[in-house]
Amino acid sequence: PREQSTQNLLGSSFRGCKACAILSGESSSLSSSTSSSSLTGGETAYVFAGGSSPSVALCDLRMTDHSQSRVVQYYTPSGLSPTDHVSVSGLDLSRDRQELLVSYESDQIYTFPIFPKSRSPAISTMGQVEELLRDSDDQDNDESRGVDSSSVSAPSDGGGRRVNSLPELACYGAHLNRLTFLKNARYAGPRDEYICTGSDSGHAWVYEKATGAVVSFWKADNSTCNGVIPHPTLPFFITYGIDSTAKLWRSTIPVDPNVDDSAVGRRKHYRAQKYEMSPTIRNWAQVESVLDNLDLRDGGMEQTEIFADHIPSTKILMRRGR
């Protein structure tokens, strides 16, 4: 195939994209002044992107020849400056597409309002993007008239155009995000009540979004836990990291506060328990009698086939295929 030219969609200030999230919507009726083509159904041309910079950009990927994508909005923590050595390691969107969750390498986790000035909560996602575009155009007109319409630092979109940067809603910390890159953070719960992430300590963290309290904390990896993936509706989580295996966890009601629920505590509890034989082992003589009475001649049932986890051998499969 013919080699195609590539372009930096985010401008030189991003120095490479490390995380992205697609802003999807049901429909869009963008005017011709802000779009080169209409969107229908679930299509979208908008994506959140972050790299080696404190800012996350909401970009319109529809481009003309030799031009960069248009940045609709920036999202930047108020306590970070462009000179801080941080980078975006993970992005996630709330179910209602109203909040953006950003995990930073060498910093913390932040939530941002995607559409803070939305005029109607019932408006579609793409309709709210239109409002952002109109607000941005109004800002450009104010600047051309010499009117300062923004009190927030406004970075450039790479084409000389100034774009407002929105501050965070909340911040969540105490976990460590320094030793590995692309450490993710995700919303969890049927109404995004929780925020979960991994840590360089190997622990998985679950925060209550409304209060920032740590509601769950457990050892998920022997080295570094890079992410926690929640089930969309059930109380299950998958953790992954440096270990060669991913792990499945089920959330339960809180344990007795006087019981050590750590890995060491559970091991001590297991060793302290009296061994009790299973029903099969306890009645092994009867089991052997049942096995002896089974038809074990050629073509009959193999002895191990009475167990549910039996995997037929190649010899048995070949004999059945005759």
ZADO-1210 file (C-alpha; in nm, 4 decimals, padded with zeros to 6 digits):
<atoms>
<atom x="00.0000" y="00.0000" z="00.0000" code="PRO" pos="1"/>
<atom x="00.1041" y="00.3563" z="-00.0647" code="ARG" pos="2"/>
<atom x="00.2663" y="00.5337" z="00.2289" code="GLU" pos="3"/>
<atom x="00.0445" y="00.8048" z="00.3766" code="GLN" pos="4"/>
<atom x="00.1546" y="01.1203" z="00.5500" code="SER" pos="5"/>
<atom x="00.0937" y="01.1601" z="00.9233" code="THR" pos="6"/>
<atom x="00.0125" y="01.4662" z="01.1298" code="GLN" pos="7"/>
<atom x="00.0117" y="01.5581" z="01.4966" code="ASN" pos="8"/>
<atom x="-00.3536" y="01.6037" z="01.5883" code="LEU" pos="9"/>
<atom x="-00.2884" y="01.7700" z="01.9229" code="LEU" pos="10"/>
<atom x="-00.0169" y="02.0262" z="01.8561" code="GLY" pos="11"/>
<atom x="00.3439" y="02.0365" z="01.9668" code="SER" pos="12"/>
<atom x="00.2576" y="02.0970" z="02.3340" code="SER" pos="13"/>
<atom x="00.1351" y="01.7368" z="02.3819" code="PHE" pos="14"/>
<atom x="00.4548" y="01.5616" z="02.2651" code="ARG" pos="15"/>
<atom x="00.2715" y="01.2400" z="02.1882" code="GLY" pos="16"/>
<atom x="-00.0674" y="01.1049" z="02.2883" code="CYS" pos="17"/>
<atom x="-00.0665" y="00.8521" z="02.5752" code="LYS" pos="18"/>
<atom x="-00.4385" y="00.8088" z="02.6475" code="ALA" pos="19"/>
<atom x="-00.7627" y="00.8808" z="02.4663" code="CYS" pos="20"/>
<atom x="-01.1386" y="00.8350" z="02.5066" code="ALA" pos="21"/>
<atom x="-01.4115" y="00.8732" z="02.2450" code="ILE" pos="22"/>
<atom x="-01.6998" y="01.1098" z="02.3163" code="LEU" pos="23"/>
<atom x="-01.9935" y="00.9327" z="02.1555" code="SER" pos="24"/>
<atom x="-02.3424" y="01.0700" z="02.1058" code="GLY" pos="25"/>
<atom x="-02.6792" y="00.9650" z="01.9716" code="GLU" pos="26"/>
<atom x="-02.6968" y="01.2248" z="01.6969" code="SER" pos="27"/>
<atom x="-02.5631" y="01.5602" z="01.5931" code="SER" pos="28"/>
<atom x="-02.6843" y="01.8579" z="01.3961" code="SER" pos="29"/>
<atom x="-02.3667" y="02.0600" z="01.3816" code="LEU" pos="30"/>
<atom x="-02.4001" y="02.3667" z="01.1697" code="SER" pos="31"/>
<atom x="-02.1950" y="02.4127" z="00.8549" code="SER" pos="32"/>
<atom x="-01.9936" y="02.6863" z="01.0248" code="SER" pos="33"/>
<atom x="-01.8404" y="02.4349" z="01.2653" code="THR" pos="34"/>
<atom x="-01.8318" y="02.1135" z="01.0633" code="SER" pos="35"/>
<atom x="-01.7373" y="01.9836" z="00.7248" code="SER" pos="36"/>
<atom x="-01.9774" y="01.6891" z="00.7378" code="SER" pos="37"/>
<atom x="-02.2785" y="01.5890" z="00.9435" code="SER" pos="38"/>
<atom x="-02.2820" y="01.3053" z="01.1942" code="LEU" pos="39"/>
<atom x="-02.5573" y="01.0491" z="01.2156" code="THR" pos="40"/>
<atom x="-02.6483" y="00.7713" z="01.4536" code="GLY" pos="41"/>
<atom x="-02.3690" y="00.6831" z="01.6934" code="GLY" pos="42"/>
<atom x="-02.0934" y="00.8373" z="01.4821" code="GLU" pos="43"/>
<atom x="-01.8658" y="01.0942" z="01.6383" code="THR" pos="44"/>
<atom x="-01.5652" y="01.3024" z="01.5431" code="ALA" pos="45"/>
<atom x="-01.4779" y="01.4044" z="01.8997" code="TYR" pos="46"/>
<atom x="-01.2107" y="01.2460" z="02.1160" code="VAL" pos="47"/>
<atom x="-01.0430" y="01.3276" z="02.4457" code="PHE" pos="48"/>
<atom x="-00.6656" y="01.3005" z="02.4238" code="ALA" pos="49"/>
<atom x="-00.3826" y="01.3495" z="02.6711" code="GLY" pos="50"/>
<atom x="-00.0079" y="01.3160" z="02.6596" code="GLY" pos="51"/>
<atom x="00.3028" y="01.4550" z="02.8292" code="SER" pos="52"/>
<atom x="00.1203" y="01.7627" z="02.9497" code="SER" pos="53"/>
<atom x="-00.1174" y="01.8517" z="03.2362" code="PRO" pos="54"/>
<atom x="-00.3921" y="01.9351" z="02.9857" code="SER" pos="55"/>
<atom x="-00.6451" y="01.6987" z="02.8297" code="VAL" pos="56"/>
<atom x="-00.7941" y="01.8189" z="02.5012" code="ALA" pos="57"/>
<atom x="-01.1381" y="01.7584" z="02.3547" code="LEU" pos="58"/>
<atom x="-01.0579" y="01.7478" z="01.9825" code="CYS" pos="59"/>
<atom x="-01.2652" y="01.7622" z="01.6672" code="ASP" pos="60"/>
<atom x="-01.0851" y="01.5179" z="01.4366" code="LEU" pos="61"/>
<atom x="-01.2449" y="01.6411" z="01.1150" code="ARG" pos="62"/>
<atom x="-00.9591" y="01.8155" z="00.9387" code="MET" pos="63"/>
<atom x="-00.8910" y="01.9951" z="00.6131" code="THR" pos="64"/>
<atom x="-00.5669" y="01.9357" z="00.4253" code="ASP" pos="65"/>
<atom x="-00.2497" y="02.0469" z="00.6064" code="HIS" pos="66"/>
<atom x="-00.4345" y="02.1584" z="00.9205" code="SER" pos="67"/>
<atom x="-00.4447" y="02.0273" z="01.2749" code="GLN" pos="68"/>
<atom x="-00.7585" y="01.9107" z="01.4490" code="SER" pos="69"/>
<atom x="-00.9535" y="02.1782" z="01.6254" code="ARG" pos="70"/>
<atom x="-00.9373" y="02.1747" z="02.0040" code="VAL" pos="71"/>
<atom x="-01.2841" y="02.2436" z="02.1409" code="VAL" pos="72"/>
<atom x="-01.1943" y="02.2494" z="02.5118" code="GLN" pos="73"/>
<atom x="-00.9005" y="02.1927" z="02.7458" code="TYR" pos="74"/>
<atom x="-00.9233" y="02.0342" z="03.0924" code="TYR" pos="75"/>
<atom x="-00.6352" y="02.1146" z="03.3302" code="THR" pos="76"/>
<atom x="-00.5963" y="02.0729" z="03.7091" code="PRO" pos="77"/>
<atom x="-00.5737" y="02.4148" z="03.8713" code="SER" pos="78"/>
<atom x="-00.2694" y="02.3130" z="04.0748" code="GLY" pos="79"/>
<atom x="-00.0601" y="02.2077" z="03.7733" code="LEU" pos="80"/>
<atom x="00.1317" y="02.4297" z="03.5325" code="SER" pos="81"/>
<atom x="00.2627" y="02.3561" z="03.1803" code="PRO" pos="82"/>
<atom x="00.6150" y="02.3204" z="03.3235" code="THR" pos="83"/>
<atom x="00.5202" y="02.0400" z="03.5647" code="ASP" pos="84"/>
<atom x="00.6631" y="01.7020" z="03.4649" code="HIS" pos="85"/>
<atom x="00.3388" y="01.5050" z="03.4593" code="VAL" pos="86"/>
<atom x="00.1582" y="01.3117" z="03.1888" code="SER" pos="87"/>
<atom x="-00.1837" y="01.1601" z="03.1373" code="VAL" pos="88"/>
<atom x="-00.1867" y="00.7841" z="03.2003" code="SER" pos="89"/>
<atom x="-00.5587" y="00.7068" z="03.1720" code="GLY" pos="90"/>
<atom x="-00.8978" y="00.8529" z="03.0752" code="LEU" pos="91"/>
<atom x="-01.2552" y="00.7446" z="03.1407" code="ASP" pos="92"/>
<atom x="-01.6019" y="00.8940" z="03.0869" code="LEU" pos="93"/>
<atom x="-01.9031" y="00.8716" z="03.3162" code="SER" pos="94"/>
<atom x="-02.2093" y="00.6852" z="03.1939" code="ARG" pos="95"/>
<atom x="-02.4026" y="01.0079" z="03.1340" code="ASP" pos="96"/>
<atom x="-02.1052" y="01.1633" z="02.9491" code="ARG" pos="97"/>
<atom x="-02.1035" y="01.4591" z="03.1859" code="GLN" pos="98"/>
<atom x="-01.7760" y="01.3909" z="03.3693" code="GLU" pos="99"/>
<atom x="-01.4213" y="01.3165" z="03.2611" code="LEU" pos="100"/>
<atom x="-01.1898" y="01.1073" z="03.4811" code="LEU" pos="101"/>
<atom x="-00.8149" y="01.1637" z="03.4337" code="VAL" pos="102"/>
<atom x="-00.5291" y="00.9700" z="03.5922" code="SER" pos="103"/>
<atom x="-00.1904" y="01.1444" z="03.5931" code="TYR" pos="104"/>
<atom x="00.1518" y="00.9840" z="03.6044" code="GLU" pos="105"/>
<atom x="00.3541" y="01.1435" z="03.8882" code="SER" pos="106"/>
<atom x="00.0369" y="01.3051" z="04.0248" code="ASP" pos="107"/>
<atom x="-00.3173" y="01.2142" z="04.1267" code="GLN" pos="108"/>
<atom x="-00.6638" y="01.1430" z="03.9811" code="ILE" pos="109"/>
<atom x="-00.8994" y="01.4267" z="03.8864" code="TYR" pos="110"/>
<atom x="-01.2587" y="01.4588" z="03.7689" code="THR" pos="111"/>
<atom x="-01.3694" y="01.7372" z="03.5340" code="PHE" pos="112"/>
<atom x="-01.7097" y="01.8640" z="03.4198" code="PRO" pos="113"/>
<atom x="-01.7280" y="01.8096" z="03.0443" code="ILE" pos="114"/>
<atom x="-02.0092" y="02.0606" z="02.9860" code="PHE" pos="115"/>
<atom x="-02.0081" y="02.3004" z="03.2842" code="PRO" pos="116"/>
<atom x="-02.2196" y="02.5646" z="03.1096" code="LYS" pos="117"/>
<atom x="-02.4785" y="02.3367" z="02.9540" code="SER" pos="118"/>
<atom x="-02.8057" y="02.5253" z="02.9244" code="ARG" pos="119"/>
<atom x="-03.0248" y="02.2178" z="02.9511" code="SER" pos="120"/>
<atom x="-02.9577" y="01.8753" z="03.1113" code="PRO" pos="121"/>
<atom x="-03.1894" y="01.7144" z="02.8548" code="ALA" pos="122"/>
<atom x="-02.9829" y="01.8244" z="02.5550" code="ILE" pos="123"/>
<atom x="-02.7947" y="01.5524" z="02.3648" code="SER" pos="124"/>
<atom x="-02.4220" y="01.5017" z="02.3994" code="THR" pos="125"/>
<atom x="-02.3508" y="01.6393" z="02.0531" code="MET" pos="126"/>
<atom x="-02.5792" y="01.9320" z="02.1254" code="GLY" pos="127"/>
<atom x="-02.3695" y="02.0154" z="02.4291" code="GLN" pos="128"/>
<atom x="-02.0567" y="01.9996" z="02.2124" code="VAL" pos="129"/>
<atom x="-02.2208" y="02.2555" z="01.9857" code="GLU" pos="130"/>
<atom x="-02.2645" y="02.4817" z="02.2872" code="GLU" pos="131"/>
<atom x="-01.8927" y="02.4490" z="02.3636" code="LEU" pos="132"/>
<atom x="-01.8117" y="02.5423" z="02.0050" code="LEU" pos="133"/>
<atom x="-02.0409" y="02.8448" z="02.0157" code="ARG" pos="134"/>
<atom x="-01.8898" y="02.9568" z="02.3470" code="ASP" pos="135"/>
<atom x="-01.5433" y="02.9189" z="02.1936" code="SER" pos="136"/>
<atom x="-01.6447" y="03.1274" z="01.8914" code="ASP" pos="137"/>
<atom x="-01.7900" y="03.3935" z="02.1244" code="ASP" pos="138"/>
<atom x="-01.4581" y="03.4005" z="02.3083" code="GLN" pos="139"/>
<atom x="-01.2708" y="03.4524" z="01.9798" code="ASP" pos="140"/>
<atom x="-01.5026" y="03.7439" z="01.8968" code="ASN" pos="141"/>
<atom x="-01.4463" y="03.8958" z="02.2422" code="ASP" pos="142"/>
<atom x="-01.0705" y="03.8700" z="02.2009" code="GLU" pos="143"/>
<atom x="-01.0878" y="04.0361" z="01.8586" code="SER" pos="144"/>
<atom x="-01.2692" y="04.3286" z="02.0270" code="ARG" pos="145"/>
<atom x="-01.0160" y="04.3387" z="02.3093" code="GLY" pos="146"/>
<atom x="-01.2525" y="04.1941" z="02.5721" code="VAL" pos="147"/>
<atom x="-01.1097" y="03.9491" z="02.8262" code="ASP" pos="148"/>
<atom x="-01.3828" y="03.6859" z="02.8569" code="SER" pos="149"/>
<atom x="-01.1840" y="03.4283" z="03.0502" code="SER" pos="150"/>
<atom x="-01.0208" y="03.4224" z="03.3915" code="SER" pos="151"/>
<atom x="-00.8638" y="03.0802" z="03.3318" code="VAL" pos="152"/>
<atom x="-00.5336" y="03.0224" z="03.1553" code="SER" pos="153"/>
<atom x="-00.6106" y="02.9562" z="02.7902" code="ALA" pos="154"/>
<atom x="-00.3555" y="02.7471" z="02.5934" code="PRO" pos="155"/>
<atom x="-00.3362" y="02.7503" z="02.2171" code="SER" pos="156"/>
<atom x="-00.4822" y="02.4795" z="01.9970" code="ASP" pos="157"/>
<atom x="-00.1730" y="02.4746" z="01.7765" code="GLY" pos="158"/>
<atom x="-00.3214" y="02.7081" z="01.5167" code="GLY" pos="159"/>
<atom x="-00.2853" y="03.0288" z="01.7149" code="GLY" pos="160"/>
<atom x="-00.6387" y="03.0091" z="01.8520" code="ARG" pos="161"/>
<atom x="-00.6844" y="03.0465" z="02.2294" code="ARG" pos="162"/>
<atom x="-00.9047" y="02.7865" z="02.4046" code="VAL" pos="163"/>
<atom x="-01.0407" y="02.8009" z="02.7594" code="ASN" pos="164"/>
<atom x="-00.9159" y="02.5427" z="03.0107" code="SER" pos="165"/>
<atom x="-01.1587" y="02.4087" z="03.2698" code="LEU" pos="166"/>
<atom x="-01.0456" y="02.3270" z="03.6277" code="PRO" pos="167"/>
<atom x="-01.1223" y="02.0055" z="03.8133" code="GLU" pos="168"/>
<atom x="-01.4262" y="01.9069" z="04.0177" code="LEU" pos="169"/>
<atom x="-01.2416" y="01.6853" z="04.2670" code="ALA" pos="170"/>
<atom x="-00.9075" y="01.5173" z="04.3317" code="CYS" pos="171"/>
<atom x="-00.8310" y="01.1654" z="04.4595" code="TYR" pos="172"/>
<atom x="-00.4880" y="01.0678" z="04.5920" code="GLY" pos="173"/>
<atom x="-00.2708" y="00.8509" z="04.8206" code="ALA" pos="174"/>
<atom x="-00.2058" y="00.5842" z="04.5567" code="HIS" pos="175"/>
<atom x="00.1319" y="00.5773" z="04.3765" code="LEU" pos="176"/>
<atom x="00.1581" y="00.6326" z="04.0018" code="ASN" pos="177"/>
<atom x="00.5238" y="00.6743" z="03.9131" code="ARG" pos="178"/>
<atom x="00.6979" y="00.3467" z="03.8266" code="LEU" pos="179"/>
<atom x="00.4889" y="00.2309" z="03.5294" code="THR" pos="180"/>
<atom x="00.3107" y="00.4222" z="03.2534" code="PHE" pos="181"/>
<atom x="-00.0533" y="00.3946" z="03.1427" code="LEU" pos="182"/>
<atom x="-00.1829" y="00.3256" z="03.4930" code="LYS" pos="183"/>
<atom x="-00.5589" y="00.3526" z="03.4385" code="ASN" pos="184"/>
<atom x="-00.8504" y="00.4799" z="03.6470" code="ALA" pos="185"/>
<atom x="-01.2139" y="00.3842" z="03.5960" code="ARG" pos="186"/>
<atom x="-01.5596" y="00.4759" z="03.7163" code="TYR" pos="187"/>
<atom x="-01.7374" y="00.1899" z="03.8961" code="ALA" pos="188"/>
<atom x="-02.0880" y="00.1219" z="04.0237" code="GLY" pos="189"/>
<atom x="-02.4282" y="00.1408" z="03.8495" code="PRO" pos="190"/>
<atom x="-02.4303" y="00.5209" z="03.8908" code="ARG" pos="191"/>
<atom x="-02.0531" y="00.5794" z="03.8880" code="ASP" pos="192"/>
<atom x="-02.0484" y="00.6071" z="04.2663" code="GLU" pos="193"/>
<atom x="-01.6887" y="00.4846" z="04.2875" code="TYR" pos="194"/>
<atom x="-01.3497" y="00.5405" z="04.1274" code="ILE" pos="195"/>
<atom x="-01.0962" y="00.2574" z="04.1091" code="CYS" pos="196"/>
<atom x="-00.7283" y="00.2483" z="04.0167" code="THR" pos="197"/>
<atom x="-00.4050" y="00.0594" z="04.0736" code="GLY" pos="198"/>
<atom x="-00.0865" y="00.1567" z="04.2552" code="SER" pos="199"/>
<atom x="00.2885" y="00.1019" z="04.2390" code="ASP" pos="200"/>
<atom x="00.2590" y="-00.0724" z="04.5762" code="SER" pos="201"/>
<atom x="00.0629" y="-00.3544" z="04.4104" code="GLY" pos="202"/>
<atom x="-00.2632" y="-00.2533" z="04.5777" code="HIS" pos="203"/>
<atom x="-00.5993" y="-00.1828" z="04.4155" code="ALA" pos="204"/>
<atom x="-00.7806" y="00.1284" z="04.5390" code="TRP" pos="205"/>
<atom x="-01.1519" y="00.2069" z="04.5311" code="VAL" pos="206"/>
<atom x="-01.2625" y="00.5593" z="04.6273" code="TYR" pos="207"/>
<atom x="-01.6118" y="00.6835" z="04.6987" code="GLU" pos="208"/>
<atom x="-01.6569" y="00.9565" z="04.4399" code="LYS" pos="209"/>
<atom x="-01.8776" y="01.1838" z="04.6514" code="ALA" pos="210"/>
<atom x="-01.6479" y="01.1968" z="04.9555" code="THR" pos="211"/>
<atom x="-01.3059" y="01.0768" z="04.8362" code="GLY" pos="212"/>
<atom x="-01.3006" y="00.8134" z="05.1118" code="ALA" pos="213"/>
<atom x="-01.1143" y="00.4875" z="05.0437" code="VAL" pos="214"/>
<atom x="-01.3846" y="00.2202" z="05.0639" code="VAL" pos="215"/>
<atom x="-01.1738" y="-00.0750" z="04.9494" code="SER" pos="216"/>
<atom x="-00.8006" y="-00.1454" z="04.9436" code="PHE" pos="217"/>
<atom x="-00.6414" y="-00.4806" z="04.8748" code="TRP" pos="218"/>
<atom x="-00.3201" y="-00.6403" z="04.7528" code="LYS" pos="219"/>
<atom x="-00.3814" y="-00.7211" z="04.3856" code="ALA" pos="220"/>
<atom x="-00.0304" y="-00.7756" z="04.2470" code="ASP" pos="221"/>
<atom x="00.3030" y="-00.8858" z="04.3886" code="ASN" pos="222"/>
<atom x="00.4746" y="-00.5908" z="04.2197" code="SER" pos="223"/>
<atom x="00.2599" y="-00.3171" z="04.0599" code="THR" pos="224"/>
<atom x="-00.1144" y="-00.3064" z="03.9953" code="CYS" pos="225"/>
<atom x="-00.1622" y="-00.1112" z="03.6721" code="ASN" pos="226"/>
<atom x="-00.5404" y="-00.1098" z="03.6578" code="GLY" pos="227"/>
<atom x="-00.8763" y="-00.2178" z="03.7969" code="VAL" pos="228"/>
<atom x="-01.1554" y="-00.2995" z="03.5512" code="ILE" pos="229"/>
<atom x="-01.5052" y="-00.3074" z="03.7053" code="PRO" pos="230"/>
<atom x="-01.7977" y="-00.5085" z="03.5671" code="HIS" pos="231"/>
<atom x="-02.0617" y="-00.2659" z="03.4305" code="PRO" pos="232"/>
<atom x="-02.3431" y="-00.4034" z="03.6499" code="THR" pos="233"/>
<atom x="-02.2176" y="-00.6812" z="03.8809" code="LEU" pos="234"/>
<atom x="-01.9881" y="-00.6436" z="04.1865" code="PRO" pos="235"/>
<atom x="-01.6852" y="-00.7970" z="04.0135" code="PHE" pos="236"/>
<atom x="-01.3446" y="-00.6482" z="03.9373" code="PHE" pos="237"/>
<atom x="-01.0477" y="-00.7603" z="03.7278" code="ILE" pos="238"/>
<atom x="-00.7008" y="-00.6388" z="03.8264" code="THR" pos="239"/>
<atom x="-00.3867" y="-00.6584" z="03.6168" code="TYR" pos="240"/>
<atom x="-00.0235" y="-00.5594" z="03.6584" code="GLY" pos="241"/>
<atom x="00.3276" y="-00.7052" z="03.6470" code="ILE" pos="242"/>
<atom x="00.2178" y="-01.0556" z="03.7503" code="ASP" pos="243"/>
<atom x="00.1671" y="-01.3012" z="03.4647" code="SER" pos="244"/>
<atom x="-00.2017" y="-01.3416" z="03.5507" code="THR" pos="245"/>
<atom x="-00.5011" y="-01.1124" z="03.5763" code="ALA" pos="246"/>
<atom x="-00.7189" y="-01.1654" z="03.8829" code="LYS" pos="247"/>
<atom x="-01.0957" y="-01.1702" z="03.9285" code="LEU" pos="248"/>
<atom x="-01.2394" y="-01.0293" z="04.2522" code="TRP" pos="249"/>
<atom x="-01.5892" y="-01.0198" z="04.3985" code="ARG" pos="250"/>
<atom x="-01.6895" y="-00.7431" z="04.6362" code="SER" pos="251"/>
<atom x="-01.8639" y="-00.8509" z="04.9575" code="THR" pos="252"/>
<atom x="-02.0048" y="-00.6926" z="05.2673" code="ILE" pos="253"/>
<atom x="-01.7415" y="-00.5573" z="05.5122" code="PRO" pos="254"/>
<atom x="-01.5658" y="-00.8252" z="05.7158" code="VAL" pos="255"/>
<atom x="-01.5371" y="-00.8280" z="06.0941" code="ASP" pos="256"/>
<atom x="-01.3037" y="-00.5373" z="06.1854" code="PRO" pos="257"/>
<atom x="-01.1336" y="-00.7667" z="06.4387" code="ASN" pos="258"/>
<atom x="-01.0369" y="-01.0148" z="06.1646" code="VAL" pos="259"/>
<atom x="-00.7190" y="-00.9712" z="05.9603" code="ASP" pos="260"/>
<atom x="-00.8432" y="-00.9941" z="05.6000" code="ASP" pos="261"/>
<atom x="-00.4983" y="-00.9549" z="05.4435" code="SER" pos="262"/>
<atom x="-00.3313" y="-01.2394" z="05.2530" code="ALA" pos="263"/>
<atom x="-00.1235" y="-01.3258" z="05.5594" code="VAL" pos="264"/>
<atom x="-00.4275" y="-01.3159" z="05.7887" code="GLY" pos="265"/>
<atom x="-00.6313" y="-01.5418" z="05.5602" code="ARG" pos="266"/>
<atom x="-00.3410" y="-01.7884" z="05.5376" code="ARG" pos="267"/>
<atom x="-00.3111" y="-01.8057" z="05.9163" code="LYS" pos="268"/>
<atom x="-00.6878" y="-01.8532" z="05.9476" code="HIS" pos="269"/>
<atom x="-00.6813" y="-02.1364" z="05.6935" code="TYR" pos="270"/>
<atom x="-00.3975" y="-02.3157" z="05.8701" code="ARG" pos="271"/>
<atom x="-00.5743" y="-02.2843" z="06.2049" code="ALA" pos="272"/>
<atom x="-00.8869" y="-02.4572" z="06.0733" code="GLN" pos="273"/>
<atom x="-00.9370" y="-02.8276" z="06.1442" code="LYS" pos="274"/>
<atom x="-00.9153" y="-03.0350" z="05.8280" code="TYR" pos="275"/>
<atom x="-01.2451" y="-03.1957" z="05.7301" code="GLU" pos="276"/>
<atom x="-01.2659" y="-03.4564" z="05.4583" code="MET" pos="277"/>
<atom x="-01.4946" y="-03.3920" z="05.1667" code="SER" pos="278"/>
<atom x="-01.7958" y="-03.6252" z="05.1166" code="PRO" pos="279"/>
<atom x="-01.6133" y="-03.8030" z="04.8324" code="THR" pos="280"/>
<atom x="-01.3037" y="-03.8784" z="05.0419" code="ILE" pos="281"/>
<atom x="-01.5096" y="-03.9633" z="05.3507" code="ARG" pos="282"/>
<atom x="-01.7062" y="-04.2262" z="05.1549" code="ASN" pos="283"/>
<atom x="-01.4274" y="-04.3403" z="04.9244" code="TRP" pos="284"/>
<atom x="-01.5038" y="-04.7116" z="04.9690" code="ALA" pos="285"/>
<atom x="-01.8564" y="-04.6529" z="04.8425" code="GLN" pos="286"/>
<atom x="-01.7230" y="-04.4423" z="04.5547" code="VAL" pos="287"/>
<atom x="-01.4837" y="-04.7203" z="04.4556" code="GLU" pos="288"/>
<atom x="-01.7718" y="-04.9675" z="04.4575" code="SER" pos="289"/>
<atom x="-01.9703" y="-04.7433" z="04.2220" code="VAL" pos="290"/>
<atom x="-01.6700" y="-04.7175" z="03.9920" code="LEU" pos="291"/>
<atom x="-01.6236" y="-05.0957" z="03.9861" code="ASP" pos="292"/>
<atom x="-01.9882" y="-05.1455" z="03.8842" code="ASN" pos="293"/>
<atom x="-01.9600" y="-04.9050" z="03.5885" code="LEU" pos="294"/>
<atom x="-01.9226" y="-05.0495" z="03.2388" code="ASP" pos="295"/>
<atom x="-01.5485" y="-05.0036" z="03.1825" code="LEU" pos="296"/>
<atom x="-01.5171" y="-05.2366" z="02.8856" code="ARG" pos="297"/>
<atom x="-01.4111" y="-05.1069" z="02.5421" code="ASP" pos="298"/>
<atom x="-01.6632" y="-04.8596" z="02.4214" code="GLY" pos="299"/>
<atom x="-01.8011" y="-04.8069" z="02.7710" code="GLY" pos="300"/>
<atom x="-01.7531" y="-04.5243" z="03.0169" code="MET" pos="301"/>
<atom x="-01.4036" y="-04.4460" z="03.1364" code="GLU" pos="302"/>
<atom x="-01.3511" y="-04.4346" z="03.5109" code="GLN" pos="303"/>
<atom x="-01.2724" y="-04.0637" z="03.5242" code="THR" pos="304"/>
<atom x="-01.5709" y="-03.9613" z="03.3116" code="GLU" pos="305"/>
<atom x="-01.7973" y="-03.9434" z="03.6140" code="ILE" pos="306"/>
<atom x="-01.6170" y="-03.6261" z="03.7240" code="PHE" pos="307"/>
<atom x="-01.7410" y="-03.2990" z="03.5816" code="ALA" pos="308"/>
<atom x="-01.3948" y="-03.1596" z="03.5023" code="ASP" pos="309"/>
<atom x="-01.2832" y="-03.4641" z="03.3054" code="HIS" pos="310"/>
<atom x="-01.1094" y="-03.3887" z="02.9731" code="ILE" pos="311"/>
<atom x="-01.1200" y="-03.6873" z="02.7342" code="PRO" pos="312"/>
<atom x="-00.7809" y="-03.8127" z="02.6163" code="SER" pos="313"/>
<atom x="-00.6848" y="-03.8357" z="02.2497" code="THR" pos="314"/>
<atom x="-00.7123" y="-04.2158" z="02.2726" code="LYS" pos="315"/>
<atom x="-01.0725" y="-04.1966" z="02.3922" code="ILE" pos="316"/>
<atom x="-01.1670" y="-03.9425" z="02.1239" code="LEU" pos="317"/>
<atom x="-01.0136" y="-04.1559" z="01.8464" code="MET" pos="318"/>
<atom x="-01.1960" y="-04.4655" z="01.9699" code="ARG" pos="319"/>
<atom x="-01.5301" y="-04.2812" z="01.9756" code="ARG" pos="320"/>
<atom x="-01.4731" y="-04.1602" z="01.6222" code="GLY" pos="321"/>
<atom x="-01.4562" y="-04.5114" z="01.4778" code="ARG" pos="322"/>
</atoms>
